[in-house]
Amino acid sequence: MNLSRPQLLLVMTFVMSLVFAVWQVLLNNFVVEAAAFTGKEIGMLQSLREIPGFLAFTSILVLLVIKEQRFALAALLLMCIGVAATGWFPSALGLYCTTVLMSIGFHYYETCNQSLTLQWLPKHQTAQFLGQALSVKAAGALLGYGSIWLLMTALDWPYAWVYSTVGGLGALLVVAAWWAFPQFQQHHQQQRKLLLRRRYSLYYLLTFLSGARRQIFMVFAAFMMVEKFGYSVSEITALFLINYLFNLMFAKKIGGWIGQIGERRTLIIEYLGLILVFVSYAAVEHPTVAAGLYVVDHLFFALAIAVKTYFQKIADPDEIASTAGISFTINHIAAVIIPALLGLVWLHSPALVFYIGAGIALCSLLAAMSLPALPAPGNETRWGALFPSR
């Protein structure tokens, strides 16, 4: 049986999604019920979770001693172990520690996964494959949510056993993938040093703004559902189910659509929609309307594929791994700061948090307008001459 590079990427995506979905969907209820978290503590936990992402540039140093494929699998295994341990430490300090452990694995895995995807896939197939990967991610998440329903609702298992069961299953799947797949050869030998290129400046900016904007959705939109509207574990799970059912059915088609209309138009549509969603979050008072906004908000994230395909089109093939680490660090500069800072803002005005999110989405829209119709090396922006190749 000939196992391929895309198959390995999809297997890893499935495991990551299965395990992370369970960690994520249980988190807000677990920290409130077990550790009496407020906006201050959840903001601190999420900032700590993002610190390993801020340090993602160090992945290039690890690649000096281990192949990128093996590094991705090892990082994924570490993430699974962190999730398995989460439920056994129901205190602020314990949750901070297990979250950081999980996050180290998660962010190193995501860095390698992005790099390997852009290295292994032909440019004309990448958008559609990333859409397919979102569908596989949705399938993993749906299995995770089904597991939550079965174990917690039907069997009345405690949080600790649910976290351990799903994390342990993920670890077993990673070990199986490690032994089943061969070590694939790289098409291009990757640079083993940190690189910052002026011609990637627009990509860096879009990545930075994405990190800031995503945190408001990941942290505060979800927390609002529990704190303001009193959503239960089953209700939060239902929202995630709706989100991932959409991805399962339509993400591959969205990837193909992005390939047809181009990155510039795709990102303009995404950012216009997100501005409207964040402004609406600030004013919402009805739990059903809030749930609708949450679903719509999630749908726009499928369009973020366009940032990755834009980079693939402008990048030198031997700089993808190094730039993936740098881009994750840039993405997490804001992500480390924003949850803790806006957690304090939340105590005084939750609406202001979402107005700030709308402002960040507006900045993203202005940046997206600078993308060229046909990105390529030497044509990184509509004013390509402003960004020389070195």
N, C-alpha and C positions, 0 to 999 in steps of 0.2 A: 504494500500500500504506500503510494507516494504522497507524503504529507507536504503541503506547500507553505510558503511564507504567509500568504493571506489567511490560511486556516489557523496558523499559530496566533496571529494577531486577533482573530475573532474569538478563539478559545480564551485568550488572556482577557479580552474585553468582557466576555461573558462572566468569568470568575470575578473580576473586579466589580462589575455591576451588581452581581448577586450579593456579595459580601458587603460592599459599601452601602447598597440600598437599605439593608437591614440596619446597619449602624446609623444611617442618616434618619430613617423614618421613625425610629424609636427614640432618637436622641432627646428631642425637646420634652417629650413626656417623661422620659427616664430621669433627666436632670431635675425637672420640676418636682416629680414625686419622690425621688430618692435622695436628692441633695438640696432641695428648696432653692434652686437657682432663680435669680432675677435677671433683668437685662444686663446688669453689670457682670455677673459671673458667666453668662452665656457669651457675652462679647469677649471676655478674656479667654474663654476656652477656644472660641473660634480664631482669635488672634494667635494663640499658641499653636493651633492646628495648621496655621498658614506659615509658620516660621520655617519648617522644612522645605516648603515651596520656595521661600525666599532664598534658601541655600541650594537650590537645584543646580546652580552653576557648578557646584562641586562634583556633579556627576561626571564631568569630563576627566577629573582626577581619578575617579574609580575606574574609568574605562582604560586607564593605563595598565591595569592589572587584571581586568576581567572583560570578556567579550560582551558587547552590548545586549545580545540576546539573553545570555545567562544573567546579566545584571537585572534585566527586566523581570525575569522569573523570580530571582531572589528577592527583589523589592516587593513583588506581589505576594510572595510567601510571608514576608514580614508584616505586610498590611493585614493579612488574614489572622496572624497571631495576635496583633493588636486588637482587632475586633473581638476575637474569642475571649480576650481578657477583660473587656470593657465592663461587663455586668458584675464582676466580682469586686469592684472597687467603687462603691456608691458614696463617694465623698468628693469635695471639690478637688483636693490634691490628687486623689486616685484617678478621677476622670481627666484631669489635666495630663497626668503621666501616660495613661493608656491612649489618650487622644494623640499625643505627640508620637508615641510608638507607631500607632496606626498610620499617622500622617507621613512619617519618614518613608515607610514603604509605599504608600499611595503616590506621593509626589515624585519619588525616583522612578516608580513604574510609569507614571504618566509622561515624564520627560522622555524615557526610553521608547515608550510606545509611539509617541508623536514622531520622534526621530526615525524609528524603524519604518513606520508607515510611509513617511515622505521619501525615504530611501528606497523602499522595496516596491512601491507602486508607480507605474507609468503616469505621467502628468494628466493624460487624457482620461484616466480611470479613477483618479484619486477622489474627486468629489462624489462620484457614485459609490465608491467603496466606503468612504466615510459615512455616507448615508446608510449603507448596509451595516456598518459597525454600530451606528446608533440604533438600528433595529435589533441587533444582537444584544446590545446593552439594555434595550427595553425588555427583551425576553428574560435576561438575567434578573433585572429588577422585578419583573412580574413574578418570577419564581420566588424571589425573596419576600415579596409582599404576601404571596400565597402561603409561604412558610410561616409568616407572622400570624396570619389568620388562623392557620391550623394549630400552631403551637400555643398561641396565647389565648385565642378566642375559644377554639374547640377543646383544647387539652388543658388550658389554664396554666401553662408553664410560666415561671417567673422570667424576668428580663435576663438574668445571668445565664440561664440554660439556653435561651434562644440565641443570645450572642455567641455562646460557646459552640453550639451545634452548627450554626451557619459558618462561623469563622473556621471551625475545624474541617467542615466539608470543603470549603474553599482551599484550605491548605493541602488537602489530599489531592484535589484536582490539579493544583500547581505542580506538585511532585510528579503526578502522572504525566503532565505535559513536558516536564523537564526530561523525562526518560523516553517519551514517545517520539518527540520531534528531534530531527538531526540538527547539528550546528550549521546554520546556513552561512554561506560566504557572502561578504559584502560586495556590492557592485563597485563601490568607490571607497577607497581607504579614507577614513575620516580624520580630520585635523584633531590633534590631541592637545590643543591649547585653547585658551579663552579668546574669543574674537568678538569685537564690536565693529560693525561696518556702518559707515555713514549712509550707504545706499539702502540699508535696512531700516532707516529711521522711522519711516511711516509704519512699518510692521511693528517696531518696538512701541510706538505710541498707541496703536490700536490694541496691542497686547496689554499695556499698562491700564488703559481705560477699561478694558474688559475685566481685568482683575478687580478693579474698584467697583464696577457696576454689578458684577456677579455676586460679590459678597453681600450686597444689600438684599438681593433675592434669596441667596442661600441661608443667610442668618436671620434677617429681620422680617421678611415676608412670612417665612415658616413660623418664626416665633410669635408673630402677630396672631396667627391662627389659633395657637394654644393659649396665649396670655389674654388677648383681647376678646376672642370669640369662643374660647373654651372647647376647642375641638379635641376629641378623644383620639386615642391611638388608632382605632378603627376608621375614624373619619379622616384623619391625616393620611392613613394608608390608602383610602379610597381616592383621595386627590392625586396621590402619586400613581395609582393604578390608571386613572384617566390620562395622566400625562404620558405614561409609558405605552399605553395602548395606542395612542396617536403615533408615537415614534415607531412602534412595531409595524403599524400599517402603512405609514407614509414617509418615513425618514429616507429610505432608499430612493423614492421618487423625488424627494426634495433635493437630495444630492445630485441627481441627474438634472433637475431643473436649474440648480446653481451653475452647473457646467454649461447650460445653454444661455442663461441671461448674463453671466459674468459676476465677478466679485463686487464690483462697485454698486450695481443696482441692488444686489442682494443685501448688502450691508446698509444701504440707505433705507430700504424697507424695514429691516430689523430695528434700526435705531429710531426711526419715526414711531414705530409701534411701541417701543419701550418707553419713550417719553410719555406717551398717553397712558400707559399702564402705571408708571410710577406716580404720576399726578393723581390718577384715580385711587391708588393705594392710600394716598394722603387723606383723601376725603371719605373713604368708604366707611359705612356704619352698619351695613347689613352682612351677616356671615355668608349668605349664599352669594351675594355679589362679590365679596372678598374671595371666595373660593373660585368663582369664574375668572377673576383677574389673575389668580395664582396659576390657573391652567393656561390662560393665554400667555402669561409671562414665560412659562416653561416652553411653550411652543416656539417662541422666537429664538430659543437657544439652538435649535437645529440649524438656523441660518448662519451661526458662527463658524460653520465649516468653511465659509468663504475666506476667513482670515488665514486658515492653514493652507488652503489651495493657493491663495495669493502669495504666501511666502515660498511655497514650493516652486512657483513659476519664476520668481526673481532670484532664487538662491543658487549659489555654486554647489554642485552635488557633494563636494567633500567638506562643506561647512555646515551641513544639516545637524549633525549630532551636537556640535559645539553651540550652535545658535539655539537649538532646542533648550539646552540648559540655561543659557542666558535669557531666553524669552520667558521661561518659567520663573526665573528670579525677578524679572521686570514685572511680570504679571502679579507677583506676590508682594512687591514693595507696598502697594496700596492695601493689599489683602491683609498684611500683618497689622497695619495701623488702623484701618477703617472699623473692623468689628469692635475693638476696645474703645475707640474714640466715639463712634456712633452709639455704642452701648450706653455711654454717659449722656449723649444727646437724647437717646430714647427715654431716659428717666424723666426728662422735662417736656419733650414733644416728639412723640412717634411720627407725627405727620412731617416734621422737618427732616427726618431721616429719608423719607421717600422723595421729598422735594430735592434734596441733595442728589439722590439717585437720578432724578429727571435731568438735573444739570449735567451730570456725568454722561448720560445718554446723549444730550445735546452736543457735548464736546466730541463724542464718538461720531455723531452724524457729520459734523464739520470735517473731521479727519477722513471719513469715508469718501467724502466728495473729492478728495485729492487723489483717489485711486485712478489709474489709467484704465481705459477700456480693455487693453490687451497687455497685462503685466508680463514683463520679461526682463532679464538682466540688461541694465542700461535704460530700462523704461519702468522704473519702480514707482514713479508718481506721474501725475499729469505735467509736472515740471521736472522731468527726470534729470535735467542738467544741473539742478541744485544739489543733487546727491551723487557725486562722482563715485566710481566703482570702489575706490579705496580711500 
